[in-house]
Structures are given as C-alpha cells and as structure tokens.
C-alpha cells in the first residue's frame, strides 16, 4: 500500500492508497499526456535505428499491455512491408 505519490511525493488520496496506482491525480494526468508523445518518438527512433534502447524499453513498460501490443504490431508491420522479398 503506497501512501505517497512515487513522482512528486505528495500524500495520496485515501482510495488511491489501496489501488495499484501509486501516482497522485495530477501526476497521473501529466503522465497520460506525456506518454503518447514519447511513444511516437520511440516508434520513429526504432524505425530509423532498428534497435530499442534500455531507456525506451523502460518507458514502454509504463504503458498498458494493449498499447504495448499495438506498438510492437505497428513496428512489425512497418518492417515487414519495408523488407524486399527474396526472389528465387
């Protein structure tokens, strides 16, 4: 049970203490707006470099499972359509 926000240190509201979320409402709202921009940046970076850094992977872990699935699906689709087929 978390009593304080893991981002800013403010005391959490009563119901947040018992949820899995350890962010206060203000930090959660800020994170909700920041993550989509970070996701787009990571996607473009991975498309260009073909690798994902440890920091980028850590950022991806902040997303819900469906968002991560969509991210990896989009990358797989991007790379599969960019590869030239082998000719025999």
Biopython code that builds the backbone (N, CA, C, O; Angstrom):
import numpy as np
from Bio.PDB.StructureBuilder import StructureBuilder

atoms = [
    (1, "UNK", "N", (0.852, -1.174, 0.000)),
    (1, "UNK", "CA", (0.000, 0.000, 0.000)),
    (1, "UNK", "C", (0.896, 1.235, 0.000)),
    (1, "UNK", "O", (1.687, 1.432, 0.922)),
    (2, "UNK", "N", (0.773, 2.049, -1.016)),
    (2, "UNK", "CA", (1.566, 3.274, -1.124)),
    (2, "UNK", "C", (0.823, 4.427, -0.461)),
    (2, "UNK", "O", (-0.383, 4.588, -0.646)),
    (3, "UNK", "N", (1.545, 5.218, 0.303)),
    (3, "UNK", "CA", (0.941, 6.368, 0.968)),
    (3, "UNK", "C", (1.268, 7.681, 0.270)),
    (3, "UNK", "O", (0.583, 8.685, 0.464)),
    (4, "UNK", "N", (2.325, 7.665, -0.548)),
    (4, "UNK", "CA", (2.774, 8.891, -1.182)),
    (4, "UNK", "C", (2.990, 8.662, -2.672)),
    (4, "UNK", "O", (3.329, 7.558, -3.098)),
    (5, "UNK", "N", (2.793, 9.702, -3.449)),
    (5, "UNK", "CA", (2.985, 9.644, -4.901)),
    (5, "UNK", "C", (4.449, 9.325, -5.185)),
    (5, "UNK", "O", (5.346, 9.937, -4.606)),
    (6, "UNK", "N", (4.686, 8.369, -6.075)),
    (6, "UNK", "CA", (6.063, 7.999, -6.390)),
    (6, "UNK", "C", (6.753, 9.034, -7.268)),
    (6, "UNK", "O", (7.967, 8.969, -7.458)),
    (7, "UNK", "N", (5.992, 9.992, -7.808)),
    (7, "UNK", "CA", (6.570, 11.010, -8.672)),
    (7, "UNK", "C", (6.866, 12.309, -7.918)),
    (7, "UNK", "O", (7.986, 12.817, -7.979)),
    (8, "UNK", "N", (5.878, 12.844, -7.213)),
    (8, "UNK", "CA", (6.066, 14.155, -6.566)),
    (8, "UNK", "C", (6.161, 14.071, -5.040)),
    (8, "UNK", "O", (6.572, 15.035, -4.395)),
    (9, "UNK", "N", (5.788, 12.936, -4.462)),
    (9, "UNK", "CA", (5.919, 12.768, -3.015)),
    (9, "UNK", "C", (4.737, 13.234, -2.194)),
    (9, "UNK", "O", (4.750, 13.102, -0.970)),
    (10, "UNK", "N", (3.698, 13.783, -2.845)),
    (10, "UNK", "CA", (2.511, 14.214, -2.092)),
    (10, "UNK", "C", (1.751, 13.008, -1.562)),
    (10, "UNK", "O", (1.815, 11.920, -2.133)),
    (11, "UNK", "N", (1.037, 13.212, -0.474)),
    (11, "UNK", "CA", (0.244, 12.122, 0.085)),
    (11, "UNK", "C", (-0.907, 11.798, -0.860)),
    (11, "UNK", "O", (-1.570, 12.692, -1.385)),
    (12, "UNK", "N", (-1.130, 10.501, -1.064)),
    (12, "UNK", "CA", (-2.187, 10.056, -1.970)),
    (12, "UNK", "C", (-3.553, 10.144, -1.310)),
    (12, "UNK", "O", (-3.661, 9.984, -0.094)),
    (13, "UNK", "N", (-4.606, 10.397, -2.097)),
    (13, "UNK", "CA", (-5.961, 10.330, -1.565)),
    (13, "UNK", "C", (-6.246, 8.921, -1.038)),
    (13, "UNK", "O", (-5.593, 7.956, -1.435)),
    (14, "UNK", "N", (-7.204, 8.820, -0.164)),
    (14, "UNK", "CA", (-7.499, 7.566, 0.534)),
    (14, "UNK", "C", (-7.683, 6.391, -0.422)),
    (14, "UNK", "O", (-7.083, 5.337, -0.215)),
    (15, "UNK", "N", (-8.500, 6.550, -1.467)),
    (15, "UNK", "CA", (-8.775, 5.435, -2.379)),
    (15, "UNK", "C", (-7.569, 5.057, -3.228)),
    (15, "UNK", "O", (-7.403, 3.888, -3.578)),
    (16, "UNK", "N", (-6.724, 6.031, -3.564)),
    (16, "UNK", "CA", (-5.528, 5.725, -4.353)),
    (16, "UNK", "C", (-4.542, 4.871, -3.567)),
    (16, "UNK", "O", (-3.767, 4.117, -4.157)),
    (17, "UNK", "N", (-4.565, 4.981, -2.254)),
    (17, "UNK", "CA", (-3.638, 4.208, -1.434)),
    (17, "UNK", "C", (-3.874, 2.715, -1.596)),
    (17, "UNK", "O", (-2.943, 1.920, -1.466)),
    (18, "UNK", "N", (-5.108, 2.332, -1.878)),
    (18, "UNK", "CA", (-5.452, 0.913, -1.974)),
    (18, "UNK", "C", (-5.490, 0.409, -3.410)),
    (18, "UNK", "O", (-5.709, -0.781, -3.639)),
    (19, "UNK", "N", (-5.282, 1.288, -4.374)),
    (19, "UNK", "CA", (-5.262, 0.857, -5.770)),
    (19, "UNK", "C", (-3.832, 0.537, -6.171)),
    (19, "UNK", "O", (-2.894, 0.803, -5.420)),
    (20, "UNK", "N", (-3.671, -0.029, -7.345)),
    (20, "UNK", "CA", (-2.324, -0.358, -7.827)),
    (20, "UNK", "C", (-1.602, 0.891, -8.325)),
    (20, "UNK", "O", (-0.394, 0.852, -8.560)),
    (21, "UNK", "N", (-2.326, 2.000, -8.488)),
    (21, "UNK", "CA", (-1.736, 3.235, -8.968)),
    (21, "UNK", "C", (-1.057, 3.959, -7.809)),
    (21, "UNK", "O", (-1.689, 4.246, -6.793)),
    (22, "UNK", "N", (0.224, 4.249, -7.968)),
    (22, "UNK", "CA", (0.930, 4.960, -6.908)),
    (22, "UNK", "C", (1.266, 6.384, -7.319)),
    (22, "UNK", "O", (2.240, 6.962, -6.838)),
    (23, "UNK", "N", (0.453, 6.952, -8.218)),
    (23, "UNK", "CA", (0.604, 8.346, -8.623)),
    (23, "UNK", "C", (-0.587, 9.152, -8.128)),
    (23, "UNK", "O", (-1.708, 8.643, -8.076)),
    (24, "UNK", "N", (-0.346, 10.416, -7.762)),
    (24, "UNK", "CA", (-1.464, 11.288, -7.406)),
    (24, "UNK", "C", (-2.207, 11.657, -8.691)),
    (24, "UNK", "O", (-1.712, 11.394, -9.787)),
    (25, "UNK", "N", (-3.357, 12.247, -8.569)),
    (25, "UNK", "CA", (-4.183, 12.551, -9.737)),
    (25, "UNK", "C", (-3.481, 13.512, -10.702)),
    (25, "UNK", "O", (-3.580, 13.343, -11.917)),
    (26, "UNK", "N", (-2.770, 14.521, -10.171)),
    (26, "UNK", "CA", (-2.076, 15.484, -11.029)),
    (26, "UNK", "C", (-0.958, 14.827, -11.826)),
    (26, "UNK", "O", (-0.814, 15.086, -13.021)),
    (27, "UNK", "N", (-0.162, 13.977, -11.172)),
    (27, "UNK", "CA", (0.943, 13.301, -11.855)),
    (27, "UNK", "C", (0.417, 12.285, -12.865)),
    (27, "UNK", "O", (1.001, 12.114, -13.935)),
    (28, "UNK", "N", (-0.671, 11.619, -12.536)),
    (28, "UNK", "CA", (-1.259, 10.656, -13.464)),
    (28, "UNK", "C", (-1.760, 11.356, -14.718)),
    (28, "UNK", "O", (-1.595, 10.840, -15.823)),
    (29, "UNK", "N", (-2.367, 12.519, -14.559)),
    (29, "UNK", "CA", (-2.855, 13.300, -15.701)),
    (29, "UNK", "C", (-1.688, 13.762, -16.566)),
    (29, "UNK", "O", (-1.762, 13.692, -17.793)),
    (30, "UNK", "N", (-0.609, 14.235, -15.938)),
    (30, "UNK", "CA", (0.568, 14.676, -16.684)),
    (30, "UNK", "C", (1.183, 13.508, -17.451)),
    (30, "UNK", "O", (1.587, 13.661, -18.603)),
    (31, "UNK", "N", (1.252, 12.347, -16.815)),
    (31, "UNK", "CA", (1.799, 11.157, -17.455)),
    (31, "UNK", "C", (0.942, 10.728, -18.637)),
    (31, "UNK", "O", (1.464, 10.298, -19.666)),
    (32, "UNK", "N", (-0.363, 10.844, -18.490)),
    (32, "UNK", "CA", (-1.281, 10.452, -19.559)),
    (32, "UNK", "C", (-1.068, 11.313, -20.809)),
    (32, "UNK", "O", (-1.263, 10.832, -21.926)),
    (33, "UNK", "N", (-0.670, 12.579, -20.634)),
    (33, "UNK", "CA", (-0.427, 13.459, -21.782)),
    (33, "UNK", "C", (0.988, 13.299, -22.329)),
    (33, "UNK", "O", (1.222, 13.511, -23.519)),
    (34, "UNK", "N", (1.930, 12.928, -21.468)),
    (34, "UNK", "CA", (3.325, 12.819, -21.880)),
    (34, "UNK", "C", (3.612, 11.531, -22.641)),
    (34, "UNK", "O", (4.397, 11.543, -23.589)),
    (35, "UNK", "N", (2.999, 10.431, -22.250)),
    (35, "UNK", "CA", (3.333, 9.133, -22.823)),
    (35, "UNK", "C", (3.050, 8.991, -24.319)),
    (35, "UNK", "O", (3.885, 8.422, -25.022)),
    (36, "UNK", "N", (1.919, 9.477, -24.845)),
    (36, "UNK", "CA", (1.691, 9.324, -26.297)),
    (36, "UNK", "C", (2.774, 9.982, -27.150)),
    (36, "UNK", "O", (3.162, 9.444, -28.186)),
    (37, "UNK", "N", (3.263, 11.147, -26.716)),
    (37, "UNK", "CA", (4.336, 11.812, -27.459)),
    (37, "UNK", "C", (5.617, 10.996, -27.374)),
    (37, "UNK", "O", (6.338, 10.866, -28.363)),
    (38, "UNK", "N", (5.906, 10.444, -26.195)),
    (38, "UNK", "CA", (7.088, 9.605, -26.044)),
    (38, "UNK", "C", (6.977, 8.346, -26.906)),
    (38, "UNK", "O", (7.957, 7.910, -27.510)),
    (39, "UNK", "N", (5.785, 7.772, -26.957)),
    (39, "UNK", "CA", (5.574, 6.571, -27.764)),
    (39, "UNK", "C", (5.851, 6.849, -29.238)),
    (39, "UNK", "O", (6.494, 6.043, -29.910)),
    (40, "UNK", "N", (5.379, 7.965, -29.736)),
    (40, "UNK", "CA", (5.617, 8.327, -31.136)),
    (40, "UNK", "C", (7.106, 8.528, -31.394)),
    (40, "UNK", "O", (7.616, 8.110, -32.433)),
    (41, "UNK", "N", (7.805, 9.167, -30.457)),
    (41, "UNK", "CA", (9.248, 9.384, -30.609)),
    (41, "UNK", "C", (10.004, 8.055, -30.609)),
    (41, "UNK", "O", (10.913, 7.852, -31.415)),
    (42, "UNK", "N", (9.626, 7.157, -29.708)),
    (42, "UNK", "CA", (10.278, 5.850, -29.636)),
    (42, "UNK", "C", (10.044, 5.080, -30.927)),
    (42, "UNK", "O", (10.963, 4.459, -31.462)),
    (43, "UNK", "N", (8.821, 5.121, -31.423)),
    (43, "UNK", "CA", (8.499, 4.385, -32.643)),
    (43, "UNK", "C", (9.340, 4.883, -33.820)),
    (43, "UNK", "O", (9.871, 4.077, -34.583)),
    (44, "UNK", "N", (9.463, 6.191, -33.970)),
    (44, "UNK", "CA", (10.265, 6.741, -35.064)),
    (44, "UNK", "C", (11.741, 6.401, -34.896)),
    (44, "UNK", "O", (12.432, 6.109, -35.872)),
    (45, "UNK", "N", (12.222, 6.440, -33.652)),
    (45, "UNK", "CA", (13.614, 6.114, -33.373)),
    (45, "UNK", "C", (13.914, 4.651, -33.702)),
    (45, "UNK", "O", (14.942, 4.346, -34.307)),
    (46, "UNK", "N", (13.024, 3.756, -33.305)),
    (46, "UNK", "CA", (13.223, 2.330, -33.570)),
    (46, "UNK", "C", (13.154, 2.051, -35.070)),
    (46, "UNK", "O", (13.917, 1.235, -35.587)),
    (47, "UNK", "N", (12.247, 2.723, -35.762)),
    (47, "UNK", "CA", (12.165, 2.538, -37.217)),
    (47, "UNK", "C", (13.459, 2.967, -37.901)),
    (47, "UNK", "O", (13.886, 2.349, -38.876)),
    (48, "UNK", "N", (14.081, 4.027, -37.389)),
    (48, "UNK", "CA", (15.305, 4.531, -38.008)),
    (48, "UNK", "C", (16.526, 3.697, -37.634)),
    (48, "UNK", "O", (17.367, 3.412, -38.487)),
    (49, "UNK", "N", (16.628, 3.305, -36.368)),
    (49, "UNK", "CA", (17.840, 2.626, -35.906)),
    (49, "UNK", "C", (17.721, 1.103, -35.856)),
    (49, "UNK", "O", (18.728, 0.402, -35.763)),
    (50, "UNK", "N", (16.495, 0.596, -35.918)),
    (50, "UNK", "CA", (16.216, -0.848, -35.848)),
    (50, "UNK", "C", (16.590, -1.454, -34.502)),
    (50, "UNK", "O", (16.714, -2.674, -34.391)),
    (51, "UNK", "N", (16.770, -0.631, -33.487)),
    (51, "UNK", "CA", (17.046, -1.121, -32.133)),
    (51, "UNK", "C", (16.253, -0.300, -31.124)),
    (51, "UNK", "O", (15.835, 0.823, -31.402)),
    (52, "UNK", "N", (16.060, -0.881, -29.961)),
    (52, "UNK", "CA", (15.338, -0.214, -28.887)),
    (52, "UNK", "C", (16.264, -0.165, -27.669)),
    (52, "UNK", "O", (16.737, -1.204, -27.208)),
    (53, "UNK", "N", (16.522, 1.026, -27.150)),
    (53, "UNK", "CA", (17.433, 1.170, -26.019)),
    (53, "UNK", "C", (16.751, 0.736, -24.722)),
    (53, "UNK", "O", (15.534, 0.562, -24.670)),
    (54, "UNK", "N", (17.553, 0.568, -23.688)),
    (54, "UNK", "CA", (17.025, 0.186, -22.377)),
    (54, "UNK", "C", (16.083, 1.264, -21.837)),
    (54, "UNK", "O", (15.063, 0.944, -21.226)),
    (55, "UNK", "N", (16.414, 2.523, -22.054)),
    (55, "UNK", "CA", (15.539, 3.616, -21.605)),
    (55, "UNK", "C", (14.195, 3.575, -22.322)),
    (55, "UNK", "O", (13.149, 3.796, -21.711)),
    (56, "UNK", "N", (14.230, 3.293, -23.613)),
    (56, "UNK", "CA", (12.989, 3.209, -24.377)),
    (56, "UNK", "C", (12.148, 2.036, -23.896)),
    (56, "UNK", "O", (10.929, 2.161, -23.775)),
    (57, "UNK", "N", (12.777, 0.902, -23.621)),
    (57, "UNK", "CA", (12.044, -0.247, -23.103)),
    (57, "UNK", "C", (11.424, 0.055, -21.749)),
    (57, "UNK", "O", (10.305, -0.372, -21.465)),
    (58, "UNK", "N", (12.150, 0.794, -20.910)),
    (58, "UNK", "CA", (11.620, 1.178, -19.600)),
    (58, "UNK", "C", (10.396, 2.080, -19.751)),
    (58, "UNK", "O", (9.420, 1.939, -19.015)),
    (59, "UNK", "N", (10.454, 2.999, -20.701)),
    (59, "UNK", "CA", (9.301, 3.874, -20.959)),
    (59, "UNK", "C", (8.119, 3.053, -21.446)),
    (59, "UNK", "O", (6.985, 3.300, -21.036)),
    (60, "UNK", "N", (8.367, 2.085, -22.309)),
    (60, "UNK", "CA", (7.285, 1.241, -22.825)),
    (60, "UNK", "C", (6.592, 0.457, -21.716)),
    (60, "UNK", "O", (5.397, 0.176, -21.811)),
    (61, "UNK", "N", (7.324, 0.106, -20.678)),
    (61, "UNK", "CA", (6.741, -0.652, -19.573)),
    (61, "UNK", "C", (5.691, 0.155, -18.809)),
    (61, "UNK", "O", (4.898, -0.419, -18.064)),
    (62, "UNK", "N", (5.676, 1.465, -18.982)),
    (62, "UNK", "CA", (4.691, 2.303, -18.307)),
    (62, "UNK", "C", (3.320, 2.231, -18.971)),
    (62, "UNK", "O", (2.322, 2.677, -18.404)),
    (63, "UNK", "N", (3.279, 1.670, -20.167)),
    (63, "UNK", "CA", (2.019, 1.573, -20.898)),
    (63, "UNK", "C", (1.255, 0.327, -20.507)),
    (63, "UNK", "O", (1.828, -0.641, -20.008)),
    (64, "UNK", "N", (-0.036, 0.365, -20.738)),
    (64, "UNK", "CA", (-0.846, -0.830, -20.527)),
    (64, "UNK", "C", (-0.506, -1.846, -21.615)),
    (64, "UNK", "O", (0.049, -1.494, -22.656)),
    (65, "UNK", "N", (-0.836, -3.082, -21.366)),
    (65, "UNK", "CA", (-0.457, -4.188, -22.245)),
    (65, "UNK", "C", (-0.967, -3.999, -23.676)),
    (65, "UNK", "O", (-0.223, -4.255, -24.623)),
    (66, "UNK", "N", (-2.190, -3.566, -23.855)),
    (66, "UNK", "CA", (-2.752, -3.405, -25.204)),
    (66, "UNK", "C", (-1.991, -2.352, -25.991)),
    (66, "UNK", "O", (-1.777, -2.521, -27.192)),
    (67, "UNK", "N", (-1.581, -1.276, -25.348)),
    (67, "UNK", "CA", (-0.824, -0.237, -26.038)),
    (67, "UNK", "C", (0.533, -0.763, -26.480)),
    (67, "UNK", "O", (0.997, -0.463, -27.580)),
    (68, "UNK", "N", (1.173, -1.561, -25.602)),
    (68, "UNK", "CA", (2.464, -2.148, -25.969)),
    (68, "UNK", "C", (2.293, -3.133, -27.127)),
    (68, "UNK", "O", (3.121, -3.181, -28.036)),
    (69, "UNK", "N", (1.225, -3.908, -27.088)),
    (69, "UNK", "CA", (0.950, -4.849, -28.171)),
    (69, "UNK", "C", (0.780, -4.090, -29.484)),
    (69, "UNK", "O", (1.352, -4.486, -30.500)),
    (70, "UNK", "N", (0.006, -3.010, -29.481)),
    (70, "UNK", "CA", (-0.205, -2.203, -30.686)),
    (70, "UNK", "C", (1.115, -1.612, -31.193)),
    (70, "UNK", "O", (1.366, -1.577, -32.398)),
    (71, "UNK", "N", (1.950, -1.151, -30.265)),
    (71, "UNK", "CA", (3.245, -0.575, -30.622)),
    (71, "UNK", "C", (4.093, -1.601, -31.369)),
    (71, "UNK", "O", (4.616, -1.316, -32.447)),
    (72, "UNK", "N", (4.224, -2.798, -30.791)),
    (72, "UNK", "CA", (5.051, -3.830, -31.424)),
    (72, "UNK", "C", (4.427, -4.321, -32.724)),
    (72, "UNK", "O", (5.150, -4.629, -33.671)),
    (73, "UNK", "N", (3.114, -4.399, -32.788)),
    (73, "UNK", "CA", (2.442, -4.794, -34.018)),
    (73, "UNK", "C", (2.740, -3.779, -35.125)),
    (73, "UNK", "O", (3.041, -4.159, -36.256)),
    (74, "UNK", "N", (2.655, -2.496, -34.796)),
    (74, "UNK", "CA", (2.933, -1.449, -35.789)),
    (74, "UNK", "C", (4.367, -1.536, -36.293)),
    (74, "UNK", "O", (4.622, -1.365, -37.485)),
    (75, "UNK", "N", (5.313, -1.806, -35.375)),
    (75, "UNK", "CA", (6.702, -1.938, -35.801)),
    (75, "UNK", "C", (6.889, -3.158, -36.699)),
    (75, "UNK", "O", (7.564, -3.078, -37.726)),
    (76, "UNK", "N", (6.297, -4.275, -36.317)),
    (76, "UNK", "CA", (6.405, -5.489, -37.141)),
    (76, "UNK", "C", (5.812, -5.250, -38.517)),
    (76, "UNK", "O", (6.386, -5.669, -39.522)),
    (77, "UNK", "N", (4.668, -4.581, -38.574)),
    (77, "UNK", "CA", (4.038, -4.283, -39.854)),
    (77, "UNK", "C", (4.934, -3.369, -40.682)),
    (77, "UNK", "O", (5.104, -3.576, -41.884)),
    (78, "UNK", "N", (5.503, -2.359, -40.033)),
    (78, "UNK", "CA", (6.393, -1.424, -40.730)),
    (78, "UNK", "C", (7.579, -2.163, -41.340)),
    (78, "UNK", "O", (7.889, -1.979, -42.517)),
    (79, "UNK", "N", (8.243, -2.998, -40.541)),
    (79, "UNK", "CA", (9.425, -3.700, -41.037)),
    (79, "UNK", "C", (9.070, -4.760, -42.072)),
    (79, "UNK", "O", (9.827, -4.975, -43.018)),
    (80, "UNK", "N", (7.939, -5.419, -41.906)),
    (80, "UNK", "CA", (7.571, -6.450, -42.871)),
    (80, "UNK", "C", (7.198, -5.861, -44.224)),
    (80, "UNK", "O", (7.371, -6.523, -45.247)),
    (81, "UNK", "N", (6.695, -4.642, -44.254)),
    (81, "UNK", "CA", (6.333, -4.019, -45.529)),
    (81, "UNK", "C", (7.523, -3.315, -46.156)),
    (81, "UNK", "O", (7.490, -2.988, -47.343)),
    (82, "UNK", "N", (8.580, -3.073, -45.376)),
    (82, "UNK", "CA", (9.769, -2.391, -45.909)),
    (82, "UNK", "C", (10.810, -3.363, -46.445)),
    (82, "UNK", "O", (11.687, -2.967, -47.213)),
    (83, "UNK", "N", (10.725, -4.619, -46.053)),
    (83, "UNK", "CA", (11.703, -5.598, -46.500)),
    (83, "UNK", "C", (11.407, -6.014, -47.932)),
    (83, "UNK", "O", (10.249, -6.180, -48.317)),
    (84, "UNK", "N", (12.446, -6.178, -48.700)),
    (84, "UNK", "CA", (12.244, -6.616, -50.074)),
    (84, "UNK", "C", (12.161, -8.136, -50.088)),
    (84, "UNK", "O", (12.981, -8.796, -49.450)),
    (85, "UNK", "N", (11.205, -8.699, -50.787)),
    (85, "UNK", "CA", (11.073, -10.154, -50.818)),
    (85, "UNK", "C", (12.234, -10.796, -51.571)),
    (85, "UNK", "O", (12.768, -10.233, -52.527)),
    (86, "UNK", "N", (12.602, -11.966, -51.122)),
    (86, "UNK", "CA", (13.666, -12.710, -51.790)),
    (86, "UNK", "C", (13.111, -13.296, -53.089)),
    (86, "UNK", "O", (11.989, -13.800, -53.129)),
    (87, "UNK", "N", (13.889, -13.221, -54.113)),
    (87, "UNK", "CA", (13.468, -13.815, -55.375)),
    (87, "UNK", "C", (14.262, -15.092, -55.597)),
    (87, "UNK", "O", (15.447, -15.163, -55.271)),
    (88, "UNK", "N", (13.620, -16.068, -56.137)),
    (88, "UNK", "CA", (14.305, -17.345, -56.399)),
    (88, "UNK", "C", (14.513, -17.546, -57.861)),
    (88, "UNK", "O", (15.073, -18.563, -58.271)),
]
sb = StructureBuilder()
sb.init_structure("model")
sb.init_model(0)
sb.init_chain("A")
sb.init_seg("    ")
for serial, (resi, resn, name, xyz) in enumerate(atoms, 1):
    if name == "N":
        sb.init_residue(resn, " ", resi, " ")
    sb.init_atom(name, np.array(xyz, "f"), 0.0, 1.0, " ", f" {name:<3s}", serial, name[0])
structure = sb.get_structure()
